[in-house]
């Protein structure tokens, strides 16, 4: 899996490595209530396991995890990743044969330290990832999945222009160790040009 740094005006997405451990641990510390719907490890040991698991997923080609770094101060603000990366087995002489990038992916495992919320960092990071997925990988579809109870996350995904596709019942174990229903959203390649313009306008007005 490639390891490209993705750079915006306010945030850069650095491929996750173990040297991000201290910064991520600090970003996560003391914010347990903030991370009610998202699994965010507390302490160095738990964060080390979190990073190593993400790197294993990158090595097997199913994920591309990042540390989110503020451009202004160089401080780690949180983490996000592409995951559920999938390559479809297009037979020779069919429509998608010869593609290099993945066919679909999901953006998720996103969390921010408290001071980075409502700063534009999350919106720009999502824009950069969508641009990478649709213009570099040329995926057909990007998925977003969140706990059905997480109203803030659902609203943020909707602001991206993603289409709500429904509720997946009993989809996974939740961060609070209950059985989670998940809200599913997506953006497909044919929608990207219009959504890109809308997001660029949004970022100009809100960052």
VMD Tcl script that draws the C-alpha trace (Angstrom):
set ca {
  {0.00 0.00 0.00}
  {1.34 3.42 -0.96}
  {2.50 5.87 1.71}
  {1.81 9.34 0.33}
  {1.60 12.47 2.49}
  {-1.55 14.43 1.60}
  {-1.23 18.17 2.27}
  {-3.91 20.84 2.59}
  {-3.97 24.44 3.76}
  {-4.69 23.62 7.41}
  {-3.84 19.96 7.86}
  {-1.56 17.33 6.43}
  {-2.24 13.63 6.48}
  {0.94 11.71 7.28}
  {0.98 7.93 6.82}
  {0.64 6.52 10.33}
  {3.83 5.20 11.93}
  {4.96 4.21 15.42}
  {6.81 7.52 15.79}
  {3.39 9.20 15.98}
  {2.75 7.33 19.24}
  {3.50 10.13 21.70}
  {1.55 12.77 19.78}
  {-1.48 10.53 19.32}
  {-1.44 9.53 22.99}
  {-1.45 13.21 23.99}
  {-4.23 14.01 21.50}
  {-6.42 11.25 22.91}
  {-5.72 11.85 26.60}
  {-8.55 13.05 28.81}
  {-11.17 13.06 26.09}
  {-13.07 9.86 26.91}
  {-16.48 11.57 26.85}
  {-15.66 13.18 23.51}
  {-15.00 9.73 22.05}
  {-18.28 8.21 23.20}
  {-19.06 6.68 19.80}
  {-15.53 5.97 18.57}
  {-12.88 3.57 19.83}
  {-9.93 5.78 20.78}
  {-7.23 4.13 22.92}
  {-6.11 5.77 26.16}
  {-2.47 5.46 27.22}
  {0.70 4.45 25.39}
  {0.20 0.69 25.58}
  {-3.28 0.81 24.09}
  {-2.21 3.35 21.47}
  {0.76 1.18 20.49}
  {-1.60 -1.73 19.85}
  {-3.93 0.59 17.91}
  {-1.09 1.77 15.64}
  {0.32 -1.72 15.10}
  {-3.11 -3.05 14.13}
  {-3.55 -0.20 11.65}
  {-0.11 -0.90 10.16}
  {-0.97 -4.58 9.76}
  {-4.08 -3.56 7.83}
  {-1.98 -1.27 5.65}
  {0.51 -4.05 4.98}
  {-2.25 -6.39 3.81}
  {-3.69 -3.70 1.54}
  {-7.04 -3.17 3.25}
  {-6.36 0.16 4.97}
  {-4.34 3.37 4.65}
  {-4.15 5.05 8.08}
  {-3.02 8.61 8.76}
  {-2.01 10.91 11.58}
  {-3.64 14.34 11.23}
  {-1.08 17.12 11.72}
  {-1.97 20.80 12.06}
  {0.03 22.83 9.54}
  {0.16 25.90 11.78}
  {1.71 24.28 14.84}
  {2.88 20.84 13.66}
  {0.94 19.15 16.45}
  {-0.93 15.87 15.98}
  {-4.69 16.50 16.07}
  {-6.00 12.96 15.67}
  {-6.23 10.16 13.17}
  {-8.25 8.92 10.21}
  {-7.93 6.26 7.53}
  {-9.08 4.72 4.32}
  {-10.24 1.20 5.11}
  {-12.33 -1.59 3.63}
  {-10.24 -0.99 0.53}
  {-11.35 -3.48 -2.12}
  {-10.20 -4.49 -5.58}
  {-12.79 -6.13 -7.78}
  {-11.68 -9.12 -9.89}
  {-12.40 -7.64 -13.33}
  {-11.92 -10.29 -16.05}
  {-9.84 -9.44 -19.09}
  {-11.67 -7.39 -21.76}
  {-14.27 -6.12 -19.28}
  {-15.03 -2.53 -18.27}
  {-12.69 -2.27 -15.31}
  {-9.89 -4.57 -16.43}
  {-6.42 -3.09 -16.02}
  {-7.31 -0.68 -13.24}
  {-4.42 0.06 -10.89}
  {-6.20 1.60 -7.91}
  {-8.88 0.07 -5.69}
  {-12.50 0.02 -6.82}
  {-14.11 1.07 -3.53}
  {-13.04 2.23 -0.10}
  {-14.40 3.62 3.13}
  {-13.31 6.69 5.10}
  {-13.52 6.19 8.83}
  {-11.80 5.56 12.17}
  {-11.69 9.36 12.43}
  {-11.14 11.10 15.74}
  {-9.90 14.55 16.73}
  {-8.58 16.03 19.93}
  {-10.98 18.49 21.54}
  {-9.12 21.64 20.44}
  {-9.33 20.60 16.76}
  {-13.11 20.22 16.66}
  {-14.92 22.85 14.58}
  {-11.64 24.26 13.26}
  {-12.07 23.09 9.68}
  {-9.43 20.38 10.07}
  {-11.91 17.51 9.76}
  {-13.71 19.03 6.77}
  {-10.45 19.67 4.92}
  {-9.10 16.22 5.76}
  {-12.25 14.59 4.38}
  {-12.05 16.75 1.24}
  {-8.42 15.76 0.68}
  {-9.22 12.09 1.15}
  {-12.19 12.21 -1.21}
  {-10.06 13.98 -3.81}
  {-7.37 11.33 -3.43}
  {-9.86 8.48 -3.69}
  {-11.74 9.79 -6.73}
  {-8.91 11.47 -8.63}
  {-5.84 9.37 -7.78}
  {-7.35 5.94 -7.20}
  {-10.41 6.66 -9.38}
  {-12.69 4.63 -7.13}
  {-16.32 4.06 -8.02}
  {-17.56 4.67 -4.51}
  {-16.53 5.94 -1.06}
  {-18.47 4.68 1.97}
  {-19.01 6.26 5.38}
  {-20.43 4.31 8.33}
  {-21.19 5.70 11.78}
  {-23.05 4.72 14.93}
  {-26.71 5.52 14.33}
  {-26.74 7.40 17.66}
  {-23.84 9.66 16.69}
  {-25.78 12.69 15.49}
  {-22.71 14.93 15.17}
  {-20.93 12.45 12.91}
  {-24.04 11.89 10.79}
  {-24.47 15.63 10.31}
  {-20.81 16.04 9.34}
  {-21.07 13.26 6.75}
  {-24.22 14.79 5.30}
  {-22.43 18.16 5.00}
  {-19.91 16.44 2.76}
  {-22.73 15.73 0.32}
  {-22.88 12.00 0.99}
  {-26.15 10.17 0.38}
  {-27.79 8.41 3.33}
  {-28.46 4.82 2.28}
  {-30.07 3.41 5.39}
  {-29.47 1.67 8.69}
  {-27.51 -1.56 8.96}
  {-28.94 -3.29 12.01}
  {-26.71 -5.02 14.56}
  {-23.72 -4.26 12.37}
  {-20.88 -4.37 14.91}
  {-19.88 -4.00 18.54}
  {-20.11 -0.35 19.54}
  {-17.49 1.68 21.40}
  {-19.64 1.34 24.54}
  {-19.71 -2.47 24.12}
  {-23.34 -2.64 23.03}
  {-24.57 -4.02 19.71}
  {-24.44 -1.15 17.25}
  {-26.82 -0.18 14.48}
  {-24.88 1.76 11.85}
  {-25.92 4.57 9.51}
  {-24.47 4.08 6.02}
  {-23.65 6.87 3.57}
  {-21.84 6.99 0.25}
  {-20.52 9.20 -2.52}
  {-20.10 7.70 -5.99}
  {-17.75 8.79 -8.75}
  {-20.45 10.41 -10.89}
  {-21.29 12.77 -8.01}
  {-17.75 13.84 -7.23}
  {-17.37 16.83 -9.57}
  {-20.40 18.62 -8.11}
  {-19.57 17.67 -4.53}
  {-15.96 18.79 -5.01}
  {-17.13 22.27 -6.05}
  {-19.52 22.47 -3.10}
  {-16.83 21.40 -0.63}
  {-14.33 23.89 -2.01}
  {-16.88 26.67 -1.54}
  {-17.69 25.42 1.97}
  {-14.01 25.37 2.95}
  {-13.50 28.91 1.64}
  {-16.41 30.18 3.73}
  {-15.82 28.16 6.90}
  {-12.04 27.88 7.41}
}
mol new
graphics top color blue
foreach p $ca { graphics top sphere $p radius 0.5 }
foreach p [lrange $ca 0 end-1] q [lrange $ca 1 end] { graphics top cylinder $p $q radius 0.2 }
display resetview
